[in-house]
């Protein structure tokens, strides 16, 4: 997959944040790290089911205030979505389980609604995801998945101020809105169904450092 469109998209969004930010708007940048209890939902092959597993979330975050108690946040991140396809065997015995691994460069654009004097917040927005790798039982099945996807994000976070730095802990639901499956090797082998959506429950910790004088 050509990564240039994804990089261009991130640069455009970053430029938009910079353009919106002005002397009257407080801006912050930082990092974030977390875990994603992820999976896929939708159709499943006969005698099969999908099992959620854990993956990594790591990236950057930047935010600016644009109205009272409202912030715009851009969070480009590397996201591992891990699941497995469990298929019942025709004979008595243990089912066959094949691990499905999807790696994305995810770019959520969120609006944060600050509450309790900025100590908590609700967040919501959309995420554009760019597929970088896909494997099923160790086999490359990237051709079976669409190169880009769209998702919805909802979250609740708690803020811990330490000096000028703000540490955050957020519980987030990330739900895919578009079909991630495009057919190909895995679908032809009957391991994946024609319609699939990603989903994830993420726990993310991060830090934010103010830019400029406050």
BAFI-3210 file (N, C-alpha, C; in Angstrom, 3 decimals, decimal comma, padded with zeros to 6 digits):
// residues 214
n [1|2|3|4|5|6|7|8|9|10|11|12|13|14|15|16|17|18|19|20|21|22|23|24|25|26|27|28|29|30|31|32|33|34|35|36|37|38|39|40|41|42|43|44|45|46|47|48|49|50|51|52|53|54|55|56|57|58|59|60|61|62|63|64|65|66|67|68|69|70|71|72|73|74|75|76|77|78|79|80|81|82|83|84|85|86|87|88|89|90|91|92|93|94|95|96|97|98|99|100|101|102|103|104|105|106|107|108|109|110|111|112|113|114|115|116|117|118|119|120|121|122|123|124|125|126|127|128|129|130|131|132|133|134|135|136|137|138|139|140|141|142|143|144|145|146|147|148|149|150|151|152|153|154|155|156|157|158|159|160|161|162|163|164|165|166|167|168|169|170|171|172|173|174|175|176|177|178|179|180|181|182|183|184|185|186|187|188|189|190|191|192|193|194|195|196|197|198|199|200|201|202|203|204|205|206|207|208|209|210|211|212|213|214]
n.u [000,835|000,505|001,831|001,709|-000,806|-001,985|-000,088|-000,264|-002,866|-002,694|-000,899|-002,434|-004,533|-003,049|-002,074|-004,477|-005,166|-003,123|-003,748|-006,221|-005,522|-004,621|-003,400|-005,267|-006,027|-005,375|-002,885|-001,773|000,631|001,567|002,130|000,833|-000,167|-001,386|-003,718|-005,614|-008,510|-009,497|-011,400|-013,344|-016,507|-019,621|-020,586|-019,922|-017,923|-019,266|-019,784|-017,972|-016,403|-015,557|-012,944|-012,091|-008,986|-005,925|-004,220|-001,699|-001,649|-000,181|001,064|000,921|-000,416|-002,301|-003,828|-006,225|-007,939|-011,103|-013,475|-015,499|-014,693|-014,388|-012,428|-010,326|-008,949|-006,231|-004,951|-002,711|-001,844|-000,272|-001,916|-002,652|-004,781|-006,103|-007,343|-009,027|-009,912|-012,041|-012,696|-014,951|-014,194|-014,852|-014,621|-014,564|-012,891|-010,403|-011,233|-010,124|-007,987|-007,184|-005,015|-005,763|-004,241|-004,182|-002,658|-002,683|-002,307|-003,721|-005,877|-007,442|-009,821|-010,999|-013,516|-013,318|-015,143|-014,862|-015,232|-016,089|-014,321|-012,232|-011,122|-012,212|-013,442|-015,508|-015,286|-015,590|-015,799|-014,396|-012,488|-009,915|-008,504|-005,524|-004,444|-001,601|-000,506|-001,507|-002,267|-003,056|-003,016|-000,237|000,121|000,396|-002,262|-003,031|-004,160|-006,751|-008,101|-009,474|-007,655|-008,063|-010,100|-013,064|-014,043|-015,932|-015,534|-015,836|-015,390|-014,354|-012,581|-010,102|-008,329|-005,116|-003,501|-000,108|001,957|002,664|002,116|-000,283|-001,605|-003,346|-006,017|-007,899|-010,883|-012,016|-014,223|-013,927|-015,366|-015,648|-016,934|-016,989|-016,791|-014,220|-013,255|-012,123|-012,216|-010,251|-007,311|-007,796|-010,598|-011,352|-010,482|-012,339|-012,014|-012,678|-015,538|-017,715|-018,554|-017,245|-016,543|-014,380|-013,784|-013,240|-012,228|-010,597|-007,973|-006,269|-003,397|-001,887|000,085|000,149|001,627|001,797|001,897|003,857|003,350|001,303]
n.v [-001,193|002,200|004,642|007,345|008,843|008,543|009,788|012,372|013,012|013,088|015,233|017,334|017,470|018,097|020,597|021,948|022,024|023,683|026,005|026,678|027,126|029,834|032,896|033,139|030,624|027,801|025,422|021,996|019,321|015,845|012,412|009,037|005,846|002,531|-000,257|-002,412|-004,092|-005,916|-006,844|-008,494|-008,079|-009,143|-010,998|-014,522|-017,353|-020,687|-022,720|-021,307|-018,822|-015,535|-014,414|-012,110|-010,350|-008,977|-005,944|-003,459|000,068|003,015|006,290|009,765|012,871|015,826|018,869|021,557|024,337|025,484|026,593|027,429|025,100|023,191|021,137|020,439|017,517|015,794|012,642|010,823|007,441|004,209|001,191|-001,980|-004,499|-007,335|-010,599|-013,770|-016,570|-019,064|-022,338|-024,983|-028,438|-031,280|-033,751|-035,187|-033,248|-030,638|-027,316|-025,642|-022,901|-019,832|-017,148|-013,750|-010,894|-007,436|-004,494|-001,048|002,377|004,765|007,577|009,405|012,024|014,088|015,590|017,033|017,255|019,106|018,553|019,095|021,194|020,715|018,350|015,956|014,438|014,036|012,380|012,388|011,394|010,843|008,311|007,767|005,059|003,452|000,664|-001,261|-003,803|-007,250|-010,391|-013,872|-016,615|-016,468|-016,096|-013,874|-011,816|-009,425|-008,539|-009,267|-007,328|-004,029|-001,056|001,304|002,567|003,579|004,829|005,165|006,947|006,906|008,152|008,335|010,270|010,888|013,482|014,258|016,741|017,744|020,016|021,882|019,902|017,594|014,553|011,832|009,447|007,269|005,615|004,000|003,479|002,071|001,812|000,213|001,520|000,987|-001,652|-003,904|-005,974|-007,087|-009,286|-011,901|-013,844|-014,925|-014,815|-016,383|-018,839|-019,418|-018,562|-016,044|-013,912|-012,222|-009,660|-007,594|-005,850|-003,859|-003,691|-002,301|-002,041|000,276|001,095|003,838|005,653|008,839|011,835|015,385|018,344|021,807|024,224|027,037|030,151|030,342]
n.w [000,000|-000,857|001,148|000,970|000,535|003,096|004,758|003,738|004,444|007,261|007,545|006,496|008,356|010,654|009,890|009,804|012,502|013,469|012,100|013,185|015,797|017,831|019,339|021,392|021,997|023,862|023,372|023,334|023,347|023,160|024,236|023,946|025,259|025,236|025,640|023,536|023,514|021,157|018,229|015,664|014,100|012,677|009,783|009,984|009,038|008,307|011,206|012,758|014,868|016,085|018,181|020,649|021,190|022,617|021,793|020,941|021,509|020,455|020,247|019,185|020,449|020,041|021,018|020,959|022,398|021,382|022,047|024,924|027,325|025,361|023,275|020,473|019,250|017,846|017,073|015,928|015,607|016,138|015,824|016,991|016,043|017,264|016,867|016,702|014,665|015,312|014,553|014,488|014,635|012,531|013,661|016,968|019,359|019,947|018,864|015,839|015,885|014,497|014,424|013,869|012,733|012,560|011,579|011,992|010,943|012,640|012,664|014,710|015,008|017,336|019,425|022,536|025,523|028,206|031,707|035,208|035,948|034,173|035,010|034,241|031,193|028,274|025,164|021,625|018,195|014,917|013,196|010,911|009,337|008,316|006,733|007,489|007,729|007,533|008,817|008,857|010,788|010,570|007,853|005,107|004,485|003,467|001,092|001,368|002,696|002,971|002,225|003,602|006,269|008,100|011,244|014,348|017,407|020,901|024,165|027,655|029,956|032,541|034,114|035,376|036,781|036,950|037,911|035,066|033,345|032,081|032,913|031,510|031,658|029,800|028,875|026,095|023,367|020,253|017,227|014,167|011,133|008,459|006,001|006,464|004,985|001,850|000,284|-001,302|-000,459|002,181|002,378|000,217|001,079|002,943|005,525|006,397|006,516|004,087|005,018|007,390|010,432|012,381|015,932|019,196|022,616|024,365|026,616|027,548|028,417|028,836|028,211|028,320|027,221|027,657|025,020|024,456|026,259|029,196]
ca.u [000,000|001,229|001,555|001,695|-002,097|-002,183|000,764|-000,808|-004,056|-002,242|-000,320|-003,518|-005,209|-002,150|-002,070|-005,756|-005,071|-002,257|-004,450|-007,270|-004,902|-004,172|-002,937|-006,299|-006,348|-004,308|-002,588|-000,927|001,066|002,027|002,191|-000,129|000,138|-002,489|-004,048|-006,859|-009,175|-010,090|-011,957|-014,135|-017,887|-020,293|-020,813|-018,855|-018,007|-019,989|-019,138|-016,839|-016,671|-014,421|-012,581|-011,338|-007,673|-005,351|-003,179|-001,036|-001,938|000,906|001,087|001,031|-001,681|-002,242|-005,172|-006,376|-009,260|-011,718|-014,640|-015,492|-014,714|-014,340|-011,095|-010,179|-007,784|-005,745|-004,183|-002,171|-001,348|-000,136|-002,904|-002,719|-006,072|-005,849|-008,500|-008,768|-011,038|-012,113|-013,547|-015,215|-013,762|-015,913|-014,448|-014,460|-011,556|-010,306|-011,448|-008,962|-007,975|-006,189|-004,926|-005,878|-003,551|-004,311|-001,912|-003,184|-001,986|-005,049|-005,862|-008,697|-010,055|-011,997|-013,904|-013,368|-016,031|-014,288|-016,167|-015,496|-013,180|-011,159|-010,570|-012,742|-013,931|-016,084|-014,691|-016,278|-015,348|-014,207|-011,115|-009,564|-007,497|-004,772|-003,908|-000,182|-000,183|-002,589|-001,854|-003,968|-002,215|001,112|000,140|000,069|-003,584|-003,333|-005,015|-008,129|-008,669|-009,419|-006,476|-008,491|-011,377|-013,627|-014,609|-016,455|-014,832|-016,468|-014,538|-014,438|-011,237|-009,807|-007,105|-004,343|-002,502|001,128|002,616|002,069|001,815|-001,534|-001,634|-004,724|-006,403|-009,151|-011,520|-012,514|-014,826|-013,643|-016,212|-015,521|-018,170|-016,889|-016,419|-012,770|-012,903|-012,238|-012,058|-008,861|-006,832|-008,468|-012,011|-011,481|-010,248|-013,447|-011,637|-013,284|-016,811|-017,667|-018,775|-016,614|-016,240|-013,504|-014,274|-012,214|-012,353|-009,219|-007,574|-005,131|-002,823|-001,123|000,545|000,011|002,478|001,329|002,769|003,913|003,061|-000,093]
ca.v [000,000|003,463|005,351|008,781|009,462|008,587|010,834|013,653|013,254|013,490|016,571|018,299|017,636|018,823|021,996|022,538|022,324|024,848|027,170|027,052|027,611|031,219|033,374|033,009|029,221|027,041|024,183|021,040|018,152|014,797|011,033|008,161|004,421|001,783|-001,595|-002,467|-005,402|-005,715|-007,996|-008,213|-008,538|-009,235|-012,373|-015,474|-018,580|-021,772|-023,415|-020,488|-017,640|-014,648|-014,233|-010,869|-010,455|-007,687|-005,355|-002,254|001,400|003,932|007,388|011,159|013,581|017,277|019,414|023,000|024,788|026,347|027,209|027,185|023,691|022,320|021,014|019,621|016,663|014,949|011,610|009,780|006,343|002,849|000,384|-003,408|-005,143|-008,766|-011,452|-015,109|-017,265|-020,406|-023,185|-026,295|-029,567|-032,253|-034,840|-034,753|-032,729|-029,197|-026,539|-025,020|-021,458|-019,118|-015,762|-012,689|-009,692|-006,271|-003,324|000,172|003,741|005,317|009,031|009,911|013,458|014,057|016,765|016,732|018,102|019,126|018,628|019,162|022,091|020,150|017,127|014,827|014,842|013,093|012,575|011,726|011,813|009,829|007,845|007,226|004,028|003,023|-000,672|-001,431|-005,228|-008,164|-011,793|-014,880|-017,802|-016,232|-015,897|-012,520|-011,749|-007,999|-008,345|-009,580|-006,231|-002,695|-000,316|002,367|002,339|004,690|004,375|006,122|006,857|007,504|007,878|009,107|010,360|011,592|014,273|014,427|017,799|017,737|021,204|022,281|018,689|016,907|013,131|011,425|008,046|007,284|004,381|004,412|002,502|002,349|000,926|000,397|001,809|000,492|-003,052|-003,999|-007,116|-006,840|-010,560|-012,285|-015,163|-015,427|-015,016|-017,521|-020,055|-019,603|-018,203|-014,765|-013,677|-011,055|-008,383|-007,552|-004,551|-003,939|-003,075|-002,337|-001,317|000,694|001,819|004,627|006,662|009,799|013,075|016,564|019,442|023,032|024,913|028,472|030,680|030,248]
ca.w [000,000|-000,896|002,400|000,762|000,834|004,547|005,316|003,319|005,251|008,594|007,449|006,306|009,636|011,545|009,449|010,199|013,930|013,635|011,577|014,128|017,035|017,793|020,641|022,418|022,174|024,494|022,682|024,048|022,598|024,056|023,766|024,591|025,185|025,814|025,154|022,776|023,474|019,848|017,543|014,474|014,191|011,387|009,362|010,295|008,235|008,980|012,325|013,204|015,668|016,276|019,578|020,874|021,824|023,013|020,969|021,433|020,967|020,785|019,304|019,590|020,541|020,127|021,179|021,112|022,793|020,369|022,671|026,368|027,730|024,179|022,684|019,280|019,481|016,754|017,758|015,048|016,438|015,637|016,540|016,692|016,269|017,332|017,046|016,180|014,051|015,879|013,721|015,071|013,807|012,232|014,601|018,353|019,634|020,117|017,641|015,208|016,113|013,686|014,882|012,876|013,176|011,692|012,046|011,359|011,339|012,906|012,877|015,275|015,184|018,396|020,195|023,967|026,317|029,549|032,825|036,546|035,942|033,367|035,613|033,468|029,871|027,333|023,836|020,517|016,871|013,881|013,000|009,597|009,599|007,138|006,990|007,162|007,655|007,921|008,776|009,391|011,098|010,078|006,404|004,677|003,845|003,320|-000,075|001,740|003,465|002,397|002,694|004,505|006,937|008,855|012,505|015,322|018,687|022,076|025,311|028,891|030,505|033,793|033,968|036,606|036,569|037,736|037,383|033,790|032,588|032,386|032,619|031,234|031,542|029,050|028,420|024,775|022,462|018,846|016,423|012,732|010,407|007,084|005,828|006,334|004,144|000,415|-000,414|-001,475|-000,038|003,377|002,096|-000,697|001,848|003,859|006,894|006,714|005,855|003,197|005,700|008,711|011,007|013,550|017,161|020,231|023,868|024,598|027,829|027,081|029,303|028,043|028,830|027,484|027,650|027,028|024,062|024,657|027,587|029,619]
c.u [000,864|000,848|001,430|000,332|-002,363|-001,355|000,241|-002,023|-003,675|-001,685|-001,391|-004,255|-004,350|-002,105|-003,356|-005,751|-004,238|-002,969|-005,535|-006,677|-004,417|-003,734|-003,962|-006,635|-005,142|-004,122|-001,656|-000,555|001,559|002,025|001,111|000,238|-001,003|-002,637|-005,424|-007,391|-010,060|-010,641|-012,645|-015,545|-018,524|-020,574|-019,647|-019,024|-018,759|-019,136|-017,935|-017,325|-015,387|-014,199|-011,716|-010,004|-007,129|-004,250|-002,674|-001,578|-000,812|000,926|001,273|-000,358|-001,414|-003,650|-005,118|-007,786|-009,831|-013,012|-014,572|-015,680|-014,764|-012,934|-011,156|-008,875|-007,487|-004,763|-003,667|-001,468|-001,149|-001,044|-002,829|-004,118|-005,853|-007,144|-008,107|-010,064|-011,021|-013,141|-013,701|-014,775|-014,921|-015,809|-014,401|-013,025|-011,580|-010,574|-010,136|-009,062|-006,832|-006,196|-004,950|-005,236|-003,667|-003,575|-002,360|-002,391|-003,328|-004,947|-007,235|-008,697|-011,247|-012,313|-014,019|-014,251|-015,544|-015,374|-015,375|-014,236|-011,984|-010,556|-011,102|-013,186|-014,618|-015,492|-015,500|-015,769|-015,212|-012,731|-010,969|-008,362|-006,868|-004,079|-002,439|000,215|-001,389|-002,097|-002,953|-003,176|-000,810|001,224|-000,287|-001,266|-003,999|-004,257|-006,483|-008,829|-008,529|-008,278|-006,831|-009,842|-011,800|-014,272|-015,142|-015,773|-015,635|-015,613|-014,850|-013,067|-011,167|-008,441|-006,453|-003,275|-001,312|001,983|001,899|001,692|000,481|-001,404|-003,091|-004,851|-007,780|-009,591|-012,304|-013,103|-014,554|-014,399|-016,045|-016,870|-018,165|-016,472|-014,909|-012,339|-013,113|-012,178|-010,592|-008,568|-007,651|-009,941|-012,220|-011,308|-011,358|-013,143|-012,274|-014,565|-016,751|-017,809|-018,223|-016,391|-015,334|-014,180|-013,174|-012,612|-010,938|-009,070|-006,257|-004,690|-001,956|-000,674|000,423|000,835|002,027|002,375|002,701|003,581|001,585|-000,330]
c.v [001,235|004,276|006,852|009,424|009,575|009,676|012,216|014,017|013,744|014,903|017,635|018,548|018,413|020,299|022,696|022,897|023,574|026,110|027,653|027,658|029,044|031,644|033,140|031,553|028,480|025,719|023,309|019,913|017,104|013,440|010,232|006,700|003,661|000,397|-001,543|-003,894|-005,390|-007,014|-007,562|-008,733|-008,467|-010,691|-013,256|-016,712|-019,667|-022,432|-022,645|-019,344|-016,832|-014,410|-012,987|-011,165|-009,054|-007,257|-004,061|-001,011|002,332|005,062|008,741|011,748|015,075|017,815|020,926|023,288|025,708|026,987|026,874|025,707|022,722|022,332|020,115|018,850|015,798|013,948|010,530|008,698|005,069|001,958|-001,063|-003,911|-006,648|-009,519|-012,852|-015,678|-018,697|-021,222|-024,553|-027,384|-030,520|-033,472|-034,296|-034,333|-031,233|-028,480|-025,966|-023,508|-020,824|-017,645|-014,797|-011,431|-008,583|-005,101|-002,104|001,390|004,452|006,801|009,474|011,440|013,590|015,450|016,330|017,759|018,055|019,309|018,743|020,016|021,561|018,879|015,864|015,350|013,672|013,414|011,808|012,251|010,653|009,469|007,334|006,309|003,555|001,700|-000,747|-002,898|-006,039|-009,594|-012,663|-016,166|-017,680|-015,996|-014,476|-012,536|-010,284|-007,726|-008,624|-008,416|-004,910|-001,894|000,823|002,008|003,555|004,139|005,520|005,867|007,580|007,174|008,760|009,093|011,138|012,252|014,452|015,499|017,632|018,884|021,658|021,079|018,103|015,442|012,690|009,905|008,011|005,869|004,728|003,232|002,944|001,335|001,235|000,593|001,232|-000,974|-003,140|-005,093|-006,783|-008,131|-010,918|-013,643|-015,711|-015,701|-016,232|-018,841|-020,324|-019,217|-016,895|-014,597|-012,401|-009,715|-008,458|-006,101|-004,750|-003,278|-003,171|-001,540|-001,005|001,394|002,508|005,606|007,585|010,981|014,197|017,698|020,708|023,641|026,409|028,859|030,552|031,174]
c.w [000,000|000,331|002,204|000,998|002,330|005,187|004,966|004,163|006,644|008,572|007,290|007,617|010,629|011,183|009,848|011,685|014,170|013,186|012,536|015,389|016,848|019,171|021,745|022,715|022,741|023,753|023,496|023,110|023,598|023,406|024,481|024,322|025,837|025,229|024,509|022,822|022,238|019,281|016,267|014,722|012,819|011,058|009,803|009,414|009,000|010,064|012,886|014,082|015,816|017,765|019,715|021,550|022,065|022,056|021,590|020,747|021,400|019,761|019,945|019,749|020,643|020,240|021,343|021,597|021,737|020,866|024,158|026,657|026,543|023,597|021,455|019,389|018,265|017,342|016,806|015,852|015,608|016,476|016,039|017,026|016,171|017,601|016,615|015,621|014,559|015,098|014,367|014,102|013,594|013,142|016,020|018,637|019,766|018,798|017,115|015,395|015,330|014,082|013,706|013,436|012,141|012,323|011,261|011,818|011,425|013,218|013,389|015,352|016,114|018,912|021,647|024,675|027,763|030,605|034,124|036,573|035,179|033,929|034,943|032,105|029,167|025,964|022,793|019,194|015,925|013,778|011,573|009,796|008,293|007,453|006,576|007,051|008,097|007,766|009,360|009,536|010,503|008,594|006,067|003,930|003,649|002,141|000,231|002,435|002,725|003,027|003,636|005,118|007,729|010,117|013,342|016,660|019,763|023,292|026,507|029,538|031,802|033,642|035,337|036,362|037,511|037,204|036,118|032,931|033,037|031,962|032,489|031,239|030,889|028,697|027,164|024,011|021,033|017,993|014,942|012,073|009,003|007,089|005,619|005,360|002,670|-000,396|-000,521|-000,873|001,124|003,126|001,201|000,040|002,857|005,291|007,339|005,910|005,012|003,904|007,116|009,129|012,214|014,748|018,204|021,453|024,339|025,944|027,514|028,160|028,453|028,860|027,816|028,082|026,946|026,092|024,333|026,080|027,884|030,804]
res [x|x|x|x|x|x|x|x|x|x|x|x|x|x|x|x|x|x|x|x|x|x|x|x|x|x|x|x|x|x|x|x|x|x|x|x|x|x|x|x|x|x|x|x|x|x|x|x|x|x|x|x|x|x|x|x|x|x|x|x|x|x|x|x|x|x|x|x|x|x|x|x|x|x|x|x|x|x|x|x|x|x|x|x|x|x|x|x|x|x|x|x|x|x|x|x|x|x|x|x|x|x|x|x|x|x|x|x|x|x|x|x|x|x|x|x|x|x|x|x|x|x|x|x|x|x|x|x|x|x|x|x|x|x|x|x|x|x|x|x|x|x|x|x|x|x|x|x|x|x|x|x|x|x|x|x|x|x|x|x|x|x|x|x|x|x|x|x|x|x|x|x|x|x|x|x|x|x|x|x|x|x|x|x|x|x|x|x|x|x|x|x|x|x|x|x|x|x|x|x|x|x|x|x|x|x|x|x|x|x|x|x|x|x]
***
